[in-house]
Amino acid sequence: MKSMPEDGGRVLMVDDDRELVSLIGEFLESCGFQVEAAHDGPSGLAAAAGGGHDLVLLDVMMPGFDGFEVLRRLRAVSSVPVLMLTARTESRDRVHGLDAGADDYLPKPFEPLELAARMRAILRRTVRVGAGTKIEIGAVVLDGGSRSVAVEGRPVEVTSIEYDILETLMRAAGRVVSRDELMRRLYQREATPFDRSIDVHISHLRKKLEAPQEMIRTIRGVGYQFATTPAAAGEA
């Protein structure tokens, strides 16, 4: 098993509010994180795409281009976990961030302790899989060593959170996994009626897998199930 970095992890904070970055940076460093900063879209993208970070904290409203555009371009070259920080509280903006490839989002203003808790939840998930672990069900193969996914031998690009959702469902194949269980396992918080994070990520996974049958079933009012057989995959 991999373990959490002893220093808490290397974090890139991309936000044009220099005062906020300074204050949050000091707090996170006191929690054991190593924090680097960028203050506009282009420099943030360059730093994030350069690798070497365990997590990116990404603001939405920035000069150059906004956080959504940074994330869209970043996802073309990297699956580094991204936690979006946004003053926009509308559901469509949160979903926009998830659609662009964010692992999670946190509306401003936020409590520093909640930020640190969400960061640790993301980092725990991305380091828990042991090297060499492989799961194969039907046409879908998940490789824990490289955190990669393939369908019928075809590599499938997934984000960090998509990989972890798929791993959770495949390990429980045949059993229904509730949204509450997924939220607790992946985010270490309870699901709320208005939090669509899991639903959006599941939708992305279905499109990316493009398996002959729909492998991830929705069990209405309960949760999701990874089908173990083609017959089960085709059931309503």
C-alpha positions in Angstrom: 0.0 0.0 0.0 1.1 3.5 -0.8 0.9 6.0 2.1 0.2 9.7 2.5 3.3 11.8 1.9 4.9 12.7 5.2 4.9 16.3 4.3 1.2 16.3 3.4 1.9 16.7 -0.3 2.9 19.3 -2.8 0.1 21.7 -3.6 -0.2 24.3 -6.3 -2.6 27.1 -5.6 -3.8 29.1 -8.6 -5.6 32.2 -7.6 -5.2 35.9 -8.5 -6.1 37.0 -4.9 -2.6 37.3 -3.6 -3.7 38.1 0.0 -5.9 35.0 0.1 -3.1 32.9 -1.4 -0.7 34.2 1.3 -3.1 33.5 4.2 -4.2 30.1 3.0 -0.7 29.2 2.0 0.5 29.9 5.5 -2.3 27.8 7.0 -1.7 24.9 4.7 2.0 24.9 5.4 1.3 24.8 9.1 -0.7 21.6 8.3 2.3 20.1 6.7 1.6 20.8 3.0 4.2 22.3 0.6 2.5 25.2 -1.2 3.4 26.9 -4.5 1.4 29.6 -6.1 0.5 31.1 -9.5 -1.7 34.1 -10.0 -3.2 33.9 -13.5 -4.5 31.3 -15.9 -1.5 30.9 -18.2 1.1 30.6 -15.4 -1.1 28.3 -13.4 -1.6 26.0 -16.4 2.1 25.9 -17.1 2.9 25.1 -13.5 0.2 22.4 -13.2 1.0 20.8 -16.5 4.7 20.7 -15.5 4.0 18.0 -13.0 5.5 17.5 -9.5 2.3 18.4 -7.7 0.0 16.1 -5.8 -3.0 18.4 -5.9 -4.0 21.7 -7.6 -6.3 24.3 -5.9 -7.8 26.2 -8.8 -9.8 29.4 -8.6 -12.4 30.2 -11.3 -12.2 33.9 -11.9 -8.7 34.9 -13.0 -6.9 37.0 -15.6 -5.5 35.4 -18.8 -8.2 32.8 -18.9 -10.5 31.5 -16.2 -10.2 28.3 -14.2 -12.6 26.4 -16.4 -10.3 27.0 -19.4 -7.2 26.1 -17.3 -8.8 22.9 -16.3 -9.9 22.0 -19.8 -6.4 22.5 -21.1 -4.8 20.7 -18.1 -7.0 17.6 -18.6 -5.6 17.2 -22.1 -2.1 16.5 -20.6 -2.5 15.6 -16.9 -4.8 13.7 -14.5 -3.5 15.5 -11.4 -6.3 15.9 -8.9 -8.0 19.4 -9.0 -10.1 21.0 -6.3 -11.9 24.1 -7.6 -12.3 27.2 -5.4 -15.2 29.3 -6.7 -17.3 32.3 -5.5 -20.0 31.1 -7.9 -22.5 29.0 -6.0 -25.0 28.3 -8.8 -25.4 24.6 -9.5 -24.6 25.0 -13.2 -21.2 26.5 -12.4 -20.4 23.6 -10.0 -21.4 21.1 -12.7 -19.4 23.0 -15.3 -16.3 22.5 -13.1 -17.0 18.8 -12.7 -17.7 18.5 -16.5 -14.3 20.2 -17.1 -12.6 17.5 -15.0 -12.5 18.8 -11.5 -12.3 16.2 -8.7 -14.2 18.3 -6.2 -15.2 22.0 -5.6 -15.4 24.3 -2.6 -17.4 27.5 -2.7 -15.9 30.7 -1.3 -15.8 31.9 1.4 -14.7 28.6 3.0 -13.3 27.5 6.4 -9.5 26.7 6.1 -10.1 23.5 8.1 -12.7 22.3 5.6 -10.3 23.0 2.8 -7.6 21.0 4.5 -10.0 18.2 5.1 -11.1 18.0 1.5 -7.5 18.1 0.3 -6.6 15.2 2.6 -9.7 13.2 1.4 -8.5 13.6 -2.2 -4.9 12.7 -1.4 -5.9 9.6 0.6 -7.9 8.3 -2.3 -5.2 8.9 -4.9 -2.5 7.0 -2.9 -4.3 4.1 -1.4 -4.1 1.6 -4.2 -1.3 -0.9 -4.0 1.0 -1.3 -7.0 0.3 -4.3 -9.1 -3.4 -4.5 -8.2 -5.5 -5.5 -11.3 -9.2 -6.0 -11.7 -10.7 -7.4 -14.8 -14.5 -7.7 -15.3 -15.8 -8.4 -18.8 -14.2 -6.0 -21.3 -13.0 -3.6 -18.6 -9.5 -3.9 -17.0 -8.4 -1.6 -14.2 -4.6 -1.6 -13.4 -3.9 -0.2 -9.9 -0.1 -0.1 -10.5 -0.4 2.5 -13.2 -3.9 3.7 -12.3 -5.0 3.1 -15.8 -8.2 1.7 -17.5 -8.7 -0.2 -20.7 -11.7 -1.5 -22.5 -11.2 -4.4 -24.9 -7.5 -3.5 -24.9 -8.2 0.1 -25.7 -6.7 2.6 -23.2 -9.3 4.9 -21.7 -8.2 8.3 -20.3 -9.9 8.9 -16.9 -9.4 11.5 -14.2 -8.3 10.7 -10.7 -11.8 10.8 -9.3 -13.2 8.8 -12.2 -10.6 6.1 -11.6 -11.5 5.8 -8.0 -15.2 5.7 -8.6 -14.7 2.9 -11.1 -12.3 1.0 -8.7 -14.9 1.2 -5.9 -17.7 -0.1 -8.2 -15.6 -2.8 -9.7 -14.4 -4.1 -6.3 -18.1 -4.3 -5.3 -19.2 -5.7 -8.7 -22.7 -7.1 -8.5 -23.5 -5.2 -5.4 -25.3 -1.9 -5.3 -23.2 0.9 -4.0 -25.2 3.9 -2.6 -24.3 7.5 -3.3 -23.9 8.0 0.4 -21.3 5.2 0.4 -19.4 6.7 -2.5 -19.4 10.1 -1.0 -18.1 8.8 2.3 -15.4 6.7 0.7 -14.2 9.1 -1.9 -14.9 12.5 -0.3 -15.1 11.7 3.4 -18.4 13.6 3.7 -22.1 12.9 3.5 -24.1 13.2 0.3 -26.6 16.0 0.1 -29.7 16.2 -2.3 -28.0 19.1 -4.2 -24.5 17.6 -4.6 -24.3 16.1 -8.1 -20.6 15.4 -8.0 -20.9 11.6 -8.1 -23.7 11.7 -10.7 -21.6 13.8 -13.1 -18.5 11.7 -12.7 -20.6 8.5 -13.3 -22.0 10.1 -16.5 -18.5 10.8 -17.7 -17.3 7.3 -17.0 -20.2 5.7 -19.0 -19.3 7.8 -22.0 -15.6 7.0 -21.8 -15.9 3.3 -21.2 -18.0 2.7 -24.4 -18.3 -0.9 -23.5 -20.5 -3.2 -25.6 -23.1 -3.1 -22.8 -23.7 -0.5 -20.2 -21.5 -1.8 -17.3 -22.5 0.9 -14.7 -26.2 0.6 -13.9 -28.3 3.1 -12.0 -30.5 1.6 -9.4 -33.1 4.3 -8.9 -33.3 5.7 -5.4 -30.4 3.5 -4.2 -27.2 4.0 -6.1 -25.0 2.4 -8.7 -23.9 -1.2 -9.6 -21.1 -2.5 -11.8 -22.6 -5.4 -13.8 -20.8 -8.7 -13.7 -22.3 -10.2 -16.8 -23.6 -8.9 -20.2 -27.1 -10.0 -19.2 -27.0 -7.9 -16.0 -25.5 -5.0 -17.9 -28.5 -5.0 -20.3 -31.2 -5.1 -17.6 -33.2 -2.0 -16.9 
